[in-house]
Amino acid sequence: MALPHGDYAGAVWLDYDHDYDLELFLLGEHSALIRNNGAAGFSDETKSFPFVTGRAVSGVIFDLVPDTDSMDLAVAYQDRAGVLYRDRLNGRYEAQDLPAVPAGAKTILAADMDNDRATDLVVATPSSIFIAWNRPDGLVKSPEFAAPNGAVAIADFENRGIFDLAVSRDQEPDRPRHGARAGRDSQ
């Protein structure tokens, strides 16, 4: 099967139907879902997924509720607030607004930034970066810090069992720490 033609800004591999085969989500003005049917190849299942209207620019697997079988998909859009596609299992998803991810966000990443067993979202806009802390009562936005045109990455750079946030500002790397201790103090 040929991939659908379109202008795509990103892609996410996700086992949306829990059959142990990864499906391909193509993110753009007209997002697409390409289902992996194993030995039978791939099929376009876009019509069966509740994509909202908008120009998707970045997406990430995100478990809103920790320690469950669901695999949600968080998507940032150029022209609207983010959307959380909640996994209702058996290949069924529900689109929910994700106001913690503003319109114009260019990148979203997911990691447990404060070591509390709940996955948080790291959001990069054209001028700043912030963390949306995953709390039982919803996502809570951290203070923003300036990062014009910066690239962002998450990793445990010092092998401490705590994620670090690396930001590149105008080609000069900067590594502010938002690990367990710093993350809890900065909330």
C-alpha positions in Angstrom: 0.0 0.0 0.0 1.3 3.5 -0.8 1.1 6.1 1.9 -1.5 8.8 1.4 -0.3 11.9 -0.3 -0.1 14.9 1.9 2.0 17.5 3.7 2.9 15.8 7.0 4.8 17.5 9.9 5.3 14.4 12.0 4.5 10.7 12.6 3.9 8.5 15.6 4.1 4.7 15.7 1.4 3.4 18.2 -0.3 0.1 18.7 -3.7 1.7 18.7 -5.7 -1.6 18.5 -3.5 -3.6 21.0 -2.8 -6.4 18.5 1.0 -6.1 19.0 1.6 -4.5 15.6 2.5 -0.8 15.5 0.3 1.5 13.4 1.5 4.7 11.7 -0.1 8.0 12.5 0.8 10.7 10.0 0.3 14.2 11.4 -0.5 17.2 9.2 -3.4 19.2 7.8 -5.2 16.0 7.0 -3.8 13.4 9.5 -4.0 9.7 8.6 -4.0 6.4 10.3 -2.2 3.5 8.5 -3.1 0.2 10.2 -0.6 -2.6 10.3 -2.4 -5.9 9.4 0.7 -8.1 9.9 1.4 -10.4 7.0 -1.6 -8.9 5.1 0.2 -5.5 4.9 -1.1 -2.0 5.7 -4.5 -0.4 5.2 -5.7 3.2 5.4 -8.0 3.4 8.5 -8.2 7.2 8.7 -12.0 7.2 8.6 -12.2 5.0 11.7 -10.2 7.4 13.9 -11.7 10.6 15.4 -9.2 13.1 14.0 -10.2 16.7 14.7 -9.9 19.5 12.1 -6.6 21.3 12.3 -2.9 21.3 11.2 -1.3 18.7 13.5 2.5 19.4 14.0 3.6 17.0 16.7 2.4 14.0 18.6 3.5 11.6 21.3 2.2 8.5 23.1 0.9 9.7 26.5 -0.7 7.7 29.3 -3.0 10.2 31.0 -3.9 7.6 33.6 -0.8 5.8 34.9 -0.5 2.0 35.0 -3.4 1.1 32.6 -3.5 -0.7 29.3 -4.5 2.4 27.4 -2.1 4.2 25.1 -3.4 7.7 24.5 -2.1 10.0 21.8 -1.4 13.7 22.6 -1.2 16.0 19.5 -0.1 19.6 19.2 -1.7 21.8 16.5 -0.6 24.9 14.7 -4.0 26.4 14.5 -5.9 25.1 17.6 -5.3 23.9 21.1 -3.9 20.4 21.5 -6.1 17.3 21.5 -5.8 14.1 23.6 -7.0 11.1 21.8 -8.1 8.9 24.7 -7.7 5.1 24.2 -11.0 3.4 25.0 -9.4 0.0 24.0 -10.3 -2.3 21.1 -9.3 0.3 18.5 -11.7 2.9 19.9 -10.5 6.4 20.6 -12.2 9.6 21.8 -11.0 13.1 21.0 -10.8 15.5 24.0 -9.5 19.0 24.1 -6.1 19.4 25.7 -5.9 23.1 26.7 -2.5 22.6 28.4 -1.1 22.4 24.8 -1.7 25.9 23.2 -2.3 26.5 19.6 1.0 27.1 17.9 3.0 24.6 20.0 5.7 23.1 17.8 6.7 20.1 19.8 5.4 17.9 22.6 7.3 15.2 24.4 6.2 12.8 27.2 8.2 11.6 30.2 7.7 11.3 34.0 9.7 14.5 34.7 9.1 14.5 38.5 9.4 10.8 39.2 5.8 10.4 40.5 4.9 7.6 38.2 2.6 9.8 36.1 3.7 10.9 32.6 4.0 14.6 32.1 4.1 16.6 28.8 6.9 18.9 27.8 5.6 21.6 25.5 7.8 23.8 23.2 6.2 26.8 21.6 8.1 29.2 19.2 9.2 31.3 22.2 9.1 29.2 25.3 9.1 25.7 26.9 7.1 24.5 29.8 6.0 21.3 31.5 2.3 20.2 31.9 2.5 18.2 35.1 0.1 15.2 35.1 -1.9 15.5 38.4 -5.0 13.5 39.5 -7.2 16.6 38.9 -5.7 17.4 35.4 -2.6 18.8 33.7 -1.0 21.7 35.6 1.2 24.1 33.6 4.6 25.0 35.0 6.1 28.5 34.6 7.4 29.0 31.1 11.0 29.8 30.3 12.2 31.6 27.2 13.6 29.4 24.5 13.3 31.2 21.2 13.6 28.8 18.3 14.9 26.2 20.6 15.0 22.5 20.1 14.2 20.3 23.2 15.1 16.8 24.2 14.5 14.6 27.3 17.0 12.1 28.6 18.7 11.0 31.8 22.0 12.6 30.8 23.8 11.8 34.1 22.4 8.2 34.7 20.7 9.2 37.9 17.3 7.7 37.2 15.8 11.2 36.8 14.9 12.9 33.4 16.7 16.0 32.4 15.4 18.6 29.9 17.9 19.8 27.3 17.2 23.0 25.4 19.1 24.5 22.5 18.6 28.3 22.2 19.9 29.8 19.0 22.4 27.1 18.5 23.9 27.4 22.0 23.0 24.4 24.3 21.6 25.0 27.7 20.5 22.2 30.1 18.1 23.4 32.8 17.3 20.6 35.1 13.7 19.6 35.7 14.3 16.3 37.4 12.5 14.9 40.5 13.9 17.4 43.0 14.0 20.5 40.8 10.6 19.6 39.2 8.8 19.4 42.6 10.3 22.6 43.8 9.4 24.5 40.7 5.7 23.6 40.6 
